[in-house]
């Protein structure tokens, strides 16, 4: 901590206790502030040799990122709660703050990838093909999606021109739960034919004060992946902070929220450590809230209001009690994507009102287990392309792992529906 304080201007008086953001990064939070207080602190940073790397605003929220000798200082003011946050980050690599010149070689396409739900009803993976035939990938799949490292690799190979190396311009992880990062480790074994330029993420510390409420397996998994990231020094590691505005090829992103915004409130629900992104591409706006829950809902809704409006959105936490109805009302997406199985979606639909509300707002809804869905951007409702359903639940295997039970009649009904929709058992 002392080393950090020696690198930044003197902090304002008062404030919350410093927050450990993981990776040696620290957050300092000050209440009852004004935008002028942010401007004054930025001026002090400039006076000691920092330079402005990026400066942006989103509604009544203002963000400035400064750098000095490889050290990053991210300062932002949020008007709705009159808060000033200062993030001191000596860990991160830097993102691209301006739209680059990119060769247009293909259409820009979003896929909701059908991860293998044979033994697990969660996991999610979204793949965006940039206009230069590189990719931006969001999350991966659960370790129990046994063959998905190969399936994701083969998918990227299929949409990469023959004779060219697969190029992933960015791989984003919403948070470190197994069903979101599980297959990335295995995918790295194809490194001779796949080039990953950068990883985008912000994982909460496994030593967080609320970590006693998290499963040990999840914490161990996160530690394993952080070690994996360290081993691959050729890949840039970009630790995202709230409000940052960055480009990956022709894709434009804003960071809506991270676990740093939740502080000093509870992170007993690990899902509220999700980094929430909003993407603009080809005139469409797409939201990826990851597994965000109630805490993050109560941050982004008053902070951004109708700025959350989007065309396409991923349902938070697979539809398993994620955000609240107001998040979907403000987002007003006409296309909603559920990264879950049809079986689990049907089981939960009558139990979870927010799912019914989200679907009622939308004009169309797509469930990941029914087959990969393709959205060519710019996208209009009704233009989605449905790829064949490739995987189906192994009822005996699921029972052995999770004790989920289905009647014989329900099993046969689901098998018949799977085959009717083009699947093969």
N, C-alpha and C positions, 0 to 999 in steps of 0.2 A: 504493500500500500504506500509506504513512504517513497518508494521509487516512482510510483505513479504520480504522487503529489508534487514531486520535484520536476515533473515534465509539463505540468499544466499551470495556468494562472491561478492565483489564490482564489479559493472558492468563496462564494457569498456566505454570509453569516446564516446560521440556523440550518434547517433542512433535516431530512431523514438520515438515519444511519446509512453509510455506504452499502451498496448492494453488489455482491459478487456475481458478475454476469457470466462466469466461467472463462477459461482460457486466459486468465490474468487480466480480464477486462472488468472495469468498475463503473457503476452508475451512481451519480449524485443527484438527488431529487430535492427540489425546493418548491414549497407551496406559496400561494398568495403573491405571485410575481406577475410582471407585465412584459409585453414584448420588448420594451425598452431595457429591461434587465438582461434579456438575451443579447440584445445588440451591444450592450456595455461589455458583456463577457467576451463576445466575439472580438470586440475592439481590443480588449486586453490580450487576447491570444495573438492577434495580429502584431501587437506591440512587442511581443517576445519572440517573434520570428515565424509564427505559423502563417500559412497561406491558405486561401479559400480553395478547396478542391471542388466543392459542389454547394449550391445554394438553391433551395426550392421551397415551395409552399403548396399546401393542399387545403383549400378552405381557409379557415382561421388558424391554421397550424403552420409553423414556420421552422425550417430545418437548415442548418449550416454544418457542413463537414469541412474541417480544416486538417492540414497535415504539416508535419515538421520532422525531418530526418526519419521518415518511415513510421512515425507515430500518428495515429488518427484521433482527432477530437471531434465528436459529434454532439452538437448542441441543438436542442429544439424546445419550442414553446407551444403549448396547447391551450388555446383560449378558453375552451369550455370549462376547464378546471383550473385555469390560471396557474399552470405548473411549468416549471423550467427543469429540464433534464439535461445533464451533462454526462456523456459517455466517454471515458478515457480508454482507448483501445490500441494497445501496442502489438496486437496479434494479427489483425486482419490484413489480407491483401486488398487491393483497391479494385472497385468495380468500374464500369464504363459509364460516365455520367452524361455523355452526349451521344446522340444518334449517329452511328458510324455510317460510312459509305459502304454499301454491301451490294455485291453482284447478285442480280435477280436471275436465278436458274430454275426456279420451280414455284409452285403455289405454296402459300403458307397454310398449314393444316394442323388441326388439333385432333388427337385421338384420345378417347377414353378407352384405355387398353384393358381388355378382359384378362385380369390376372387369374391364375389357376385356383379356383375355389373348390377343388376336389375335397380337401381336408380342412378348409378354414373359410369362414364367411366374411373375413375382413381383408385388409390389404388394398392398396390403391396405386395406380400408376397412370400418369397422363404424359403423353408425348406430343411435343409441338415440333413440327418441321419448319425451320426458318426458310426464308426465301433463297438462301444460298446452298440449300441441301444439308446444312448442319442441323442439329437437334437441341432442344431444351427439354429435359426430362424432369418430371416431378415425382419424387418418391420412387418406390420399386414394388416390392411384394413381401409377403410373410415367408419365413424360412420353410413353413409347411407347404408353400406353393413351390413344390420341390423342383420342377423343371423351368421355373420362370426366368432364371438367368439365361437359359438357352432360348426361351421363347422371346424375351425382350431383345436379346442380341439378334436373333434371326429377323425380328421385325425391323430393327434398325438397318440390318444388312439388306433387307428387301427394298427399302426405300432409299438406299445409298447407291449412286451410279456404279455400275460394274467397273472393277479395277481401281476404285477409290477407297481409301480408308474411311471407316465410320468416324465422323467427327461430332462429338457432343460438345457444343459450345458452352453449355452449362447444365449442371445436375443439381436440382434444388431438393432439399429435404425439409419438410414442414416441421418435423420433430423426430425424435429418435426411437419411437416405439418400433417393435420388431416388424409389424406389418407395413411399415413405411420405409425402413432402411434394409430389410432382411436380405434381399437378393443382390444388393449392390456389391457386396464383398465378392460374391461368386462371379459377377459380371466382369470384375477387374482381371480375371484370368484370361480374358480375351484382349489384353492390352496390346498385343502385337497387331491387332486389326481394329482397334478402337482407341481414339484419342479423346481424352476428357480434358477440356481446357480449364474448367473451374467448377468448384463445388460451392453452392450458396446455402447457408444454413445459419442457425443460431441456437445451439443446444443449451439448455439450462444445466446448471451444475448438478452433478449427482450428489454433492454435499449440501444441497439446498436445505434450508431449515425444515421444509415440509417433505423431504425425501423419505422420511420414515413411513409415509403413507403410500409410497410407490412400491411396486413389486421388485424384489431383488433381481429377478431375471432381466427386467427391463433396464435397470441401472447397469448391470453387468454387460448387457448388450450395447448400451451406449458407450461404455468405456472401451469395449472392443472396437467399435467403429471409430472412435476418436483416435485410437492407436493406429488403426488402418489408415486414416487420413494422414497421420504424421509420417507413415512409412512411404507415402507417395508424394515426395517433395516436388515432383514435376507438375502436380495439379495445384492450381491456385486455390486457396481457402478463403472465401469471402464471407466474413461474419456480418450478417445483415442487422441493421438497426432501424428502428421505427422512422418512417418518413423518407428513407432513402429512395432515390429515384434513379433507376439504372436501365441500361439497354443491353440486350443480348441480340446481336445482329439487328433484324428489323422489329424485334419484340421490345416493348416498353413496359417496365414494371415499377410499381410502388409498393413499399412495405407498409402495410396498414398497422401491424401490431406484432410485438414479440413478447416473450416472458418478461422482458425488462419493463414493459408498460404495466404489467400486472402488479409489480412491486409498488407499495408494501402489502397489497392484499394477498390472499391465500393462493398457493399453487398446490394445494392438496390434490387437486385433479391434475395429473401430469399433462393431460390433453391441453390445458390452458397454457402450456409452454409452446404451443404451435406458433410458427411464424406465418402470418396471414399476408398473402400477396394479391394484388390486382394487376391484371395484364391488359395492355392495349395493343391490338395488332389488326391492321387492315380495316380499321373502322369499327371493330368489335371490342367490347370490354368483357373480360372473363375473370371471375373471382375464384381463388383457391384458398379457403380458410383452413385447410388441413383438418385437424380434430378439435378446433377451437370450441370452448364451452362457455358457460355463463359468465365467467369473469371477463373473458375477452369480448364477449358480446356487449357487456356493460361498459367497455372502453370504446369500442369502435362506433357503436350506434350514436351516442351523444357527440363524439369527436368529429364524425364525418357526415352524419345524417344522410341526405339524399345524394351525397357524393359517392355513396356505395352503389349507386345505380349501375347495373351491368346487363349484358345480353345473355350470358351463359354463366352458370355457377355450379361449383361442386358442393353438394350437400355436406354440411359440417359433420364431422365424426361419423361418416357413413350413414347418417340418419339415426344413429344411436344416441339420442338425447344430446345433441351438440348445442348450437346457439338457439336463441329464442325467436319467436315469430317476428318480432320487430326487425331483426336482421334481414329476414327474407322480404319483408314488406318494403324496407328501404332499398334493398338490392333490386327488387322488382324484375328478377330474371325470368325471361320467357322460356328458357331452356335450362332444365335442372338435371344434374348428373349425380346419381347415387353410386358410389363405389362400394357396392355390397352385392349380396346374392338376391335373386328374386324371392327365394324362400324366406330369408331373413327380412327383406323389405315387406313381404306380405304379412309375416308374423307381427311386425312392429307397427304397421300402418294404422290399425285400429287402436293401438295403445298409445301412440305418440302423436299428440295433436299438432306439434310443430311440423311434422312431416306432411300431414294433411293440409296444413296451411300453405306450406311451401309449394306443394303440388297444385293447389288451387290457384295460386298466383301465376304459375307457369302455364305455358301453352303445350309443352311437351316435356316428357320425363323419360330418362334412359337409365336402366339398371345394368351395372357393369357385367354381371354374370351372364347376361343374355347375348354377349358377343361384343367385340370391339366396335365402337361407334366412331365414325369419321365425320369431321366438321371442316369443310374447306372454307377458309376465311377470305373475304367477308362472308359471313353466314347469315342465312335467314331461316326462320322457323319452317320446318318441313323439308329441308334440304339434306338432312343427315343421311349418311350411307351406313347401312348395317352390315357388318361382316359376320360370317357364320359363327355360331356358338361353338366353342372348342372344348370346354371342360364341363364336367358335371359332378355333383356331390357323390362321394363314396359314403353311403349311409352307415355301413359297418365301421369304416375307418373313423368317421366323425363321432360315432357313438363311443368308440374305444378311447378317443382323445378327449371329447368334451361332454359325453353323456347326453347329447341331444337325441331325442327319440321321435320317430314318426310312425304312424300306423302303416300297415302294408298297403292299405288303399291309397293313402296319401303318397307313399313312395311311387306306386304305379302311376298315379295321376301326374306326378312331377316328371317321371321318366317319359311318359307319353307326350307331355308338353315340350320337353327338351327335344325329342326327336321330331316333333311337328315343326319346331322352329329351326330345324336344320342341323341339330346336333347329332353326334354319333356316340353311342355307348361303347 
